[in-house]
């Protein structure tokens, strides 16, 4: 039973590290929470000599949680306006109108 829970704790800890690096925002807190639960259960079922792995997993999971929370609150999303693209859109629209007018005049 302890090995199964420990394996689940390792899997969810790895997932929490992966999710904390990828831009999943607060969605990464789900595997971190599950990892912490499984790590806590494995910690309780382990003897004093066997707790080294669970302590390391606790540290990794907490660091992942801090990274996710830090990214959520400290990094702001910015949208930049591309003036060159906007000008190209206007030019293309004017050019399309001119072509339609030319076609219309050719048909008359």
Helices and strands as residue ranges (DSSP letters): H 2-21, G 25-27, H 28-45, G 48-50, H 52-74, H 83-107
